[in-house]
Amino acid sequence: MGREMDLNAWRLMVETVKAGSVNAACDHLNIEPSTASRVIKALERDLGFELFYRNTRPVTLTTMGQVAFEQAQHLIEEHTRMMSKLRTDIDEMSGMIRVATYGGIAALEVAPLMVKFQQIYPDIEFDLVELMAPPPKGFIDSEGKSVDVILSYQENEVPGVRGWYVGDMPFIPCASPNYLRRHGMPRYPDDCERHIGLTYSSALRSPANFLVKDGQRLPLKWKNTIAFHSVLALKNALFLGAGVAVDMSLYHTYKEIIEGTLEPVLSGWHVPTKECFTYAQEDSLQCRRIITFVEWLVERQRETFTKLRKEITSAGLL
């Protein structure tokens, strides 16, 4: 790399002009005059022109040196502003936090928590986006913007990424009473061949193709299907009596099952339970606002999962 790419070389050049001499600049920058002279000469060599007229006191810029000085001064000022902003960004409880997760969880769980956190820290801003990939790719959204925090199901450990386990997410097959009155109750995976399946898929999940129970695993086939890419749209179709859904999380359905607006089906056969995690990149955790939010978020999520498990256990759904 040539000296023209060295910010410290340009900083020395600017300070030399401001101080009036290389020696005075060295006093300000705490470097040896002999080192400074070599840096200036190397910078001029790599640029292909001289910056200063020699043997003038104070130093005098050449025509090209004047052009270079004006641009370099602007560059140094911008760099100083950038570093000041970054240091403030690291230390202050203000600024943007971008969070990525699944659409259904975003609306029901994450958005209310962000509102509560912003009430505690009013200078925090949030941007909630759809999760497009697991870590580490998920830390860049579909528009190429960086993401600070990811809420997702379990993935393998990723270098440079820290994960917090927050709880287990069970899934329960269900349908509306209206649908079951018209089509009957499916009790075994083979029965699904006579029913309409409401399937869910996303960039991270494929439609369920098998069910498990007591160590058994059986394939899943439907008479026909209606495919959804939104959990909330699928849930609405359930209420309308459109079919049976097997991979709706209990988080989205347990209240309706307790109230009787949805009914469990398939006699304990289910999609395997998934472990849920909150993820952040190690570099992002240097920012006080992000580590504070993540630790607060994880605590709230664990409280939610603990409460959920107690409620669904007492209701006999597990």
LINNORDA-V468197 format. One record per run of one state. SS is the DSSP state (~ for helix, > for strand, _ for the rest). FROM is the first residue (numbers start at 1). LEN is the number of residues. If there is no record, write none. Layout:
ss:SS from:FROM len:LEN
ss:SS from:FROM len:LEN
This chain:
ss:_ from:1 len:2
ss:~ from:3 len:3
ss:_ from:6 len:1
ss:~ from:7 len:13
ss:_ from:20 len:2
ss:~ from:22 len:8
ss:_ from:30 len:3
ss:~ from:33 len:15
ss:_ from:48 len:4
ss:> from:52 len:2
ss:_ from:54 len:6
ss:> from:60 len:2
ss:_ from:62 len:1
ss:~ from:63 len:29
ss:_ from:92 len:3
ss:> from:95 len:7
ss:_ from:102 len:1
ss:~ from:103 len:18
ss:_ from:121 len:3
ss:> from:124 len:7
ss:_ from:131 len:6
ss:~ from:137 len:3
ss:> from:140 len:1
ss:_ from:141 len:5
ss:> from:146 len:1
ss:_ from:147 len:2
ss:> from:149 len:5
ss:_ from:154 len:7
ss:> from:161 len:9
ss:_ from:170 len:1
ss:> from:171 len:1
ss:_ from:172 len:2
ss:> from:174 len:2
ss:_ from:176 len:1
ss:~ from:177 len:7
ss:_ from:184 len:5
ss:~ from:189 len:6
ss:_ from:195 len:1
ss:> from:196 len:5
ss:_ from:201 len:9
ss:> from:210 len:4
ss:_ from:214 len:2
ss:> from:216 len:4
ss:_ from:220 len:4
ss:> from:224 len:5
ss:_ from:229 len:2
ss:~ from:231 len:9
ss:_ from:240 len:4
ss:> from:244 len:2
ss:_ from:246 len:3
ss:> from:249 len:1
ss:~ from:250 len:10
ss:_ from:260 len:3
ss:> from:263 len:2
ss:_ from:265 len:1
ss:~ from:266 len:3
ss:_ from:269 len:1
ss:> from:270 len:1
ss:_ from:271 len:3
ss:> from:274 len:8
ss:_ from:282 len:2
ss:~ from:284 len:3
ss:_ from:287 len:1
ss:~ from:288 len:27
ss:_ from:315 len:4
